[in-house]
Amino acid sequence: MNRYLIQAALSAGKEIMKIYETDFDIEYKEDESPLTTADKRAHDVIKNVLRKHFPALPVLSEEGRHLPYEQRKEWKEFWLVDPIDGTKEFIKKNGEFTVNIARIRDGRPVEGIVYAPALDTLYVAEETKGAYKVDGIWGRENISVKRLPLEQKKDITVRVVASRSHMSAETEAFIEDLKIKYKKVETITAGSSLKLCLIAEGNADFYPRYAPTMEWDTGAGQAIVELSGAKVEVAAENKPLTYNKENLKNPWFLAYRK
């Protein structure tokens, strides 16, 4: 796997945890979403590592400068970064936030890393190599590396994962439809890109996202899901999410494993 990508994520995670363990300040962007010092520091760390080792590839980060589409549309390959996905979870201090970095090529994620520093868990995926979950990064002598999915379905329970912060009426309706189709339906809640990682692990069957997301929220997680053999598709259209669109907001989507 790409050691520089892992270095960027782990270094950002270190900076994030320094802030996480303090009484940090919170700012709000124009759209009222929260921003912390940790977002800014993580962005700087990741940007510096990527620019040093991959100077030819542009970086599109939630916390960076967003170039107009007239310039971006020429990009064949670039890095897509969310320094902290799940800032609300970070503020709540429940540990369910992640560092997301994806390599996008021709509009599709071909490599990704999702790192949950408070949980000491790393998900990595790269085309031709598959997807993996790594636990115990800082324990080192107890590092566990497992290929995804971790398990194949053995029971009749259908597991659907939902957001802690964005349970829409459409998502509730999707879950009710599942209850009609299947005998046993269990709802699992999680924050940030960890919802997508549950699909990749094989610990959830469906993740309907019928609420707003941006490209940097999903690029890395989609790489993990798709390279584990599952799918992330535009809702009701049976086609994958694509990236570097003129509007960086995602359509509704469904991640699933069958």
N, C-alpha and C positions, 0 to 999 in steps of 0.2 A: 504494500500500500504506500501511498504518497507520504513520505515522512515529513515533508515540509508542511503539508496540509495538517497533519496531526500536530506538528510543532505549533502552528498558528492557533489551532483550537485550544490546545493545552495551555499555551502562554496567555491567551485571552481569558481562559478559565481561572488562572491564577490571579489575574488582575480583578476579575469579577468577584472572587471570593474575598479578596482584601476589603472590598467595599461592602459586600454582603454581611460581613461580621461587624459592621459599624452602624451607627445611626446616620444613614445617608440622606442627602437632600433629593427631592423629586421636583422636576420641572414638567411642564406640559407643552406638547407641540400644538400647532394650529388646529389639528383635528382632535385635541383634548386627550390624546394618548400619552401615557407617562414616559418620561425620559430620566435616567439617572446618570450619575458620574460614571457608573460601571459600563453603561452602553457606550459612552464616549471613549473610555480607556480601551475597552475591548475592540472597538472599531479601529483605533489607532494601531494596536498591536497586530491585528490581522492584516490590515492594509500594508504595514511595513514588511511583514514576513512575505506576503504574496508579491509585493513589488520588488523585493530583493531577489527572490528565486524565480519569479515568472514575470519579468519586466515587460514582456510583449503582450500580456493579457490584461485588459482593462478590468476594473473592479467596480461592481454595482452593489453598494451597501445601503441598507436602510438609513444609516446615520451619516452617509457620505453625500457628495454632490450628485444630483440626478441630472444627467445630461439630457437634452431634448432628443426625441425619437429620431429626428433627422440625422443626428450623429450616431446614436446607438444602433440604428438599423443596419449599419455596415459591419457590426460585430459578428463574426462567425463563431467566436469562442470568447468566454469571459468568466470571471468569478462572480458569484451571486452570494451576498453575505448578509446575515442577520446577526449582529454581535450578541444580542440577547433576545431570543424568541421566548415570549412569555414574561415580559417585564412586569405584568400584574402579579404573576406568580413569584417573581423575584421580590417584589415589594411586600407580598404577603409572607415571604420567607418560608414557603412550603417545599422548596427544593426543586420544583418542577419547571425549571427554565433551562434553556439550552443555548449553545453556540452553534450556529448553522453556517456551513460553507459548502457551496456546490459549484462544480465546473459545468457550465452550460455550453453545449456545442450544437450549432444549427437548431437552436430553440429547444433542445432536450437536455435534461440533466444526465451526465455520463459518469459523474463521480460526486460523492458527497460525504460529509461528516456531520454528525449530530453529537455534541458533547454536553452532558449534564454534569457540570463540575460539582454541584452539591451532592449528587448521587454517586460520583466517581464512576460514571458509566459513559462509554464511548461507543458510538455506532459508526462504522465506516463501510463504504461501498465504492467499487470501481469496476467499470465495464471489463469483462473477461475474467475478473477475479471474484465476483460475487459480493455478498454483504456479510458483515460480521458484527458481533457484539463483544465488547471488551469491558470486563469489570475489574476493579482493583488496580487502576492505573498507578495510584500513589503507593499502594502496598507493595508493588513490584514483585516480591517473592510469591505473592498469591494472585498474580494476574490470571484471569480466566478469559480465553478467547474461544468463541463459539460461532460457527457458521449459521447464518439465518436461512430459513426459519428454524427456531429451536425445537419445535415439535410439530407433528402432523396431527390433524384433528382426529380425536378418538372417541368423542361423545357426541350426543345430539344437541347439545346446548349451542345456540348461536350467540356470539358475543358481539355487541355493538359498542364502539367507543365514542364518547361524546365529550365536548369541551366543558371544562369547569366554568368558563366565563361567558360562553356564547352558545347557549342552548336555545335555538330558534324554534318557532312554531313548526317550521318545515321539518326540522330534525325530529321533533317529537312525533310528527305525522309519519315520518319514515320508520321510526321505531314501532309505532302502532301497526303499520303494515307488515313489518317483520313478524309481529306477534300473531298475525292472522296466518302467515305462511308456515311458521315453524312452531313446534310444540313448546320449546323452551328458549326464551330470549333473555339474556343477561346484559345489563347496561354497565359499562365501565367508564369511569371518568378519569381524565388525565389532563395535564396542562401542556402547552407548547407543542413542539414537534414530537414529543413522546407519544402522542396519539398515533401518528403515522408509524412510529417505531413498534408499537404494539401489533400493528398489522404485519409488519416485516418479521417480527418474532414468531408469528403464528398464535399469539395470545388474544387476538381479536379477529373477527371475520369481516366486519364492516366499520368504516368510519365515514359517515355522511357529513360533509361540511357545507351546510346551507346558510352560511353567514360570511361576511366579508373577510378576505385574506389578501395579502399582497404576495408578489412573486417570491420575495426573500423569505416569507414565512414557510414556503413549501418546497423550494428547489432541492435542498439537501435531503429532506425527509422523503421526497418522491424518489430520489436516487436510491435511498436505502430500501424503500418498498419494492421498486421495480427490479432491482438487482437481487432481491430475495425471491423473486418469482411471483410477486403479487402485482396489483394494478392500481393506478391512480388515474381516473378518467373524469372528463367533464360530465357533470350530472346529466343523465338521460341521452348522452350523445355517443357513448362508446368510443371516445377518442381521448388520447392523453392530454394532460395539461401541457401547454407550451409556454415558452419564456422569451423575454425581451420584446413583449408586445408594446404597441404604442401606449396603451393604458396598462400600467403595471399591476392593476387590480386583477385578481383571479376571478374567473366565473365559479359558480358553485361546482363542487366536485364530490366524487365518491371514491374512497380507497377501499379495496376489498381483496380478500383471499378466498378462493373456492377450491 
